[in-house]
Amino acid sequence: MQVTVRFAGPLRALAAQQSLTLSLADGATLCDLLRALPDFLPVSFAEQVLRPLEAGTAPRTLLLLNSNHLRAPADLQRPLAEGDVVAFVPPMGGG
């Protein structure tokens, strides 16, 4: 299946790209996607974003699946489907 991964704001610069499309096995989970991403992204992205997300300690990164906010690591076992869009977004504040 094909899944699109998007990067917003400063995470785009850290990932060195705006988006990418990955082929994953049917039945792959969000955790499987996170484990595949280091092959396509700079090491600094894995260290600063992916590892903290998996550990549940990533206060500077929101993870969205088809525009729905996910809670890592609780939602990492959620299965993905063909055409899903996963986005890494910095949290926003203000009012």
C-alpha positions as CSV (number, residue, x, y, z in Angstrom):
1,M,0.0,0.0,0.0
2,Q,1.1,3.6,-0.5
3,V,1.2,6.1,2.4
4,T,2.1,9.8,2.1
5,V,4.2,11.4,4.8
6,R,4.2,15.2,5.1
7,F,6.3,17.5,7.1
8,A,5.2,21.0,8.3
9,G,7.1,24.1,9.5
10,P,10.5,23.5,10.9
11,L,10.1,19.8,10.7
12,R,10.2,20.2,6.9
13,A,13.7,21.6,7.1
14,L,14.7,18.9,9.6
15,A,13.4,16.2,7.2
16,A,15.0,17.9,4.2
17,Q,11.8,17.5,2.2
18,Q,8.2,18.5,2.2
19,S,6.7,15.0,1.7
20,L,7.4,11.5,0.6
21,T,5.4,8.5,-0.4
22,L,6.3,5.1,1.0
23,S,5.2,1.6,0.0
24,L,4.3,-0.5,3.1
25,A,3.0,-4.0,3.4
26,D,-0.7,-4.5,3.8
27,G,-1.6,-4.4,7.5
28,A,1.3,-2.1,8.4
29,T,0.9,0.0,11.4
30,L,1.9,3.6,12.2
31,C,4.8,2.0,14.3
32,D,5.9,0.2,11.1
33,L,5.9,3.5,9.3
34,L,8.0,5.2,12.0
35,R,10.5,2.3,11.8
36,A,10.8,2.6,8.0
37,L,11.3,6.4,7.9
38,P,15.0,6.5,9.1
39,D,15.9,4.9,5.7
40,F,14.5,8.0,3.9
41,L,15.3,10.9,6.3
42,P,18.4,12.5,7.9
43,V,19.7,10.9,11.1
44,S,18.8,14.1,13.0
45,F,15.1,13.6,12.2
46,A,15.1,10.2,13.7
47,E,16.9,11.3,16.8
48,Q,14.9,14.5,17.4
49,V,11.4,13.4,16.2
50,L,11.0,9.7,15.6
51,R,12.6,8.3,18.8
52,P,10.8,10.7,21.1
53,L,7.5,9.9,19.4
54,E,8.0,6.2,20.0
55,A,8.9,6.9,23.6
56,G,6.0,9.3,24.1
57,T,8.3,12.2,25.0
58,A,7.9,14.4,21.9
59,P,6.4,17.6,23.1
60,R,7.5,19.5,20.0
61,T,5.8,17.2,17.4
62,L,2.2,16.5,16.7
63,L,1.4,13.3,14.7
64,L,-1.6,13.4,12.4
65,L,-3.3,10.6,10.5
66,N,-5.6,12.0,7.8
67,S,-5.8,15.2,9.8
68,N,-6.7,13.5,13.1
69,H,-4.4,14.0,16.0
70,L,-2.8,10.9,17.3
71,R,-1.3,10.2,20.7
72,A,2.1,8.4,20.6
73,P,2.9,5.9,21.8
74,A,-0.7,4.8,22.5
75,D,-1.9,5.1,18.8
76,L,1.2,3.6,17.2
77,Q,-0.3,0.2,16.7
78,R,-3.1,1.8,14.6
79,P,-3.2,0.1,11.2
80,L,-2.7,2.2,8.1
81,A,-4.7,1.9,4.8
82,E,-4.0,2.7,1.2
83,G,-3.8,6.4,0.6
84,D,-3.4,7.4,4.2
85,V,-1.6,10.7,4.9
86,V,0.6,10.9,8.0
87,A,1.8,14.4,9.0
88,F,4.5,15.6,11.4
89,V,3.4,19.0,12.6
90,P,5.0,21.3,15.2
91,P,2.5,22.3,17.9
92,M,1.1,25.8,17.6
93,G,0.2,28.2,20.3
94,G,-1.3,31.7,20.6
95,G,-4.7,33.0,20.5
